[in-house]
Amino acid sequence: MYGAAMSFAYHAYEAVHMMVSPVRGVSDAMHLAFKNPANPLTYTPFGRSVAASCELFERMTRRYGKPAFGLDETTINGVKVAVEERVVWERPFCKLVYFDRKIPSSRRKPQPKVLLVAPMSGHYATLLRGTVEAFLPGHEVYITDWVDARLVPLSEGRFDLNDYIDYVIGMLQMLGPDTHVMAICQPSVPVIAAIARMEAESDPCAPRSMTLMGGPIDTRRSPTAVNQLAMERGTDWFRRNCITVVPFPSLGAFRQVYPGFMQLSGFMAMNIDRHVTAHYDMFKHLVSGDGDSAEKHRDFYDEYLAVMDLTAEFYLQTVDTVFVQHALPKGEMMHRDKPVDLTAIRRVALMTVEGEMDDISGVGQTQAAHDLCVNIPDDKRVHYLQPKVGHYGVFNGSRFRSEIQPRISDFMVSLDMEAAKERRGDSAKEQRKALKVVG
């Protein structure tokens, strides 16, 4: 009976949206009336309060769609350069987006190729807009743009953690061995698993480096509230309480999912006081006419409140493998019928980044990768702990731009320079060998 109730949850959510629609219409009309320059009340505290209340109501009851990256240009050496988004690889549950910088061929120089693997944890890849923007001036940037499961027809089949790993391997094989892959939070586990499998198979397209940022490699270290909840409840609890069915007429109708609105409720509940305060502050900014502060609030919550559904099989397998069984650090994780052996990683350099105040992935959880990848040479390892930042600050914000991103970039550039020297050395050896043969 409880399973049936959960299956009905999505339908109830849709029904509430439909019931609120008439009220939203009235609220929108009032908002327009009290923002109209011809209305004398528009310029009074009462009028501004009504308009502010209507805007907040509209924003709190809106369904937020997928935001755009909006990165149309970047600045390279003081010169503005146009940027075009192009899809270069595509599967039913993911598109690989390339940010093509329109640099004239005469000015184009070799720069690190970066694959940003965005989290599939409820938010869209656009949450990493600031991350992409920071790397654009000096890197060739690609990002995984995961598709909302409610938009994928059942005919496209399932998508689980094994498929995620397959997708990462496929993208790396397409991009080639000179790629630097960055995993932000949740993807740290499937990315390192994909690389371990590629190394075990001696895949020549294994990337040059991997950077794991705020990821749950070993959640037994410094467990957070999120980790403890998973351990206490177990996988079956999440199956009973978090899985529902996409309603008709969505493209993904009847697919079992962990819905984005439920994920968002969990995010909000973790810091409910902060969100209530933020909305009250926005109300005051609107009433006082502080448009800049109100716009910053809009920008943040337009992104934060835009969420996507995850397939049930991916969500439950991730919970069980990463947070309940701790299969990766125990050496028990499998990719389909093959073991994920982190000792197989030998050629790929490793950098880990953590935030001192991270309340999602505790300090030490990502650094654990160094203890597990024992065969990576010491000169190809880096760990950095950023003081005074939380989870979001690990990959975005002022400290990311000024302190974290430059370190990651230096790590990648140094590896590319080392690879170039090795190629020149190999070329010289081949030339000497040819001369000896001729002689």
C-alpha positions, 0 to 999 in steps of 0.5 A, a space after each residue: 500500500 505504501 508503494 502505491 502511495 509513493 507512486 501517486 506522489 508525482 500525480 499529487 505534485 502535478 495536481 497541486 500545480 494545476 490547482 495553484 494556477 488560477 491563484 497565480 493568474 490573479 497574483 500576476 495581474 496584481 503584480 502588473 497593476 502595482 508595477 504599472 507606472 500609471 498607477 499612483 500606488 506603484 510609488 507608495 510603500 503599500 504598492 511596492 509591498 503588494 508587488 513584492 509579495 506577488 513576485 515572491 508568491 509567483 517565484 515560490 509556486 513556479 516550476 523552474 525550467 532548465 537554465 541556459 549556460 549563457 556563456 556567449 563570450 570569454 576574455 583571452 589575454 584582454 581580448 573578447 572572444 565569442 563562444 559557441 555551445 556545440 553538442 559533440 557526443 550524445 546518448 539518451 541520458 546525456 549530451 556532451 557540450 563543447 564550448 567552442 571559442 572562436 579563436 583565429 587559427 593564427 592565434 590558437 595555441 595548444 591548451 589543456 582539454 578539460 572534461 567537466 563531469 557535472 553531478 547527476 544529483 538533482 540540479 542541471 549542469 548549468 550549476 557549474 556555469 561559474 566553473 566553466 566560465 573560470 576555465 574558458 580563457 585558458 582551456 578547451 572545455 567540455 561538460 556533461 549535460 545530463 538529461 532530465 529522466 522525466 523527458 526520456 521515454 521508457 523505450 530508451 531503456 534503463 540508466 544505472 551507475 554502470 551505464 554512467 561509468 560506460 558513458 564516461 568511458 565513451 566520452 573519454 575515448 572520443 576525446 582522446 588521451 590528452 584529456 583532463 577530467 574533473 569530477 564535481 562531487 557525486 561523479 567522483 566515484 563513477 569517474 575514478 571507477 571508469 578510469 580504473 576500468 580503462 587502465 585495467 584494460 590498457 585503454 590508450 584513451 585513459 585521460 592524462 589526469 583526474 581532478 576529484 572535487 568534494 566527492 564521496 570516495 570514502 564516506 566513512 571518513 568525517 561522515 556528514 548528516 547526509 552520510 549518516 542518514 543513508 547508513 541509518 536508513 539503508 537502501 530499502 528505506 530510500 526505495 520505499 520512500 523516495 521512488 515514484 513514477 513519472 505521470 502522463 503526459 510527460 515523455 518519460 511517463 511511467 518511468 520510475 524516478 527519484 523526483 527533482 522536487 523531492 530532492 529539492 525539498 531535502 536540499 531546502 530542509 538542510 538549511 531552511 532558516 537560510 532560505 527563509 531569511 534570503 526570501 525575506 531579504 528579497 522582499 525588503 530589497 524589492 520594497 526599498 527599490 534595491 534592484 541589484 540585490 534583488 537581481 542577485 537573489 533571482 539569479 541564484 534561485 533561478 538556478 537552485 530551484 531548477 531540478 531534474 529527476 533521476 532514474 530510480 535504478 541509478 539513484 538506488 544503486 548509487 546510495 547502496 554502492 557509495 553510501 551504504 556498502 562503501 564498496 569502492 574503498 573496500 575494494 568490492 565495487 563492480 562495474 557490471 561483471 568486472 571489479 573496479 580495482 583502483 590499484 590498476 591506475 598507474 598512468 593517470 595523475 590525481 588531484 583532489 580538492 576539498 572544502 574545510 567547511 563542506 557539510 555534504 562531503 566531509 574532509 578526508 572523503 575525497 583525499 581517500 582516493 590517494 590512499 586507494 590509488 597506491 600505484 600512481 607516482 608521487 610526483 603525479 599526486 596533489 591534494 588541496 584543502 581550501 580553508 573557509 569554503 563549504 561544498 558549493 565553494 569548492 567549485 564556484 565563487 570568489 575563492 574558487 576563482 582566485 585560489 582553487 581554479 589556478 591550482 587545478 590549471 597549473 596542475 594540468 598545464 604542468 602535465 601537458 608540458 611534461 607530456 610534450 617533453 616526453 614526445 620531443 624526447 621520443 621523437 629525438 630517439 626515433 631520429 637517432 635510431 633512424 640515423 643509425 639504421 641509415 649509417 
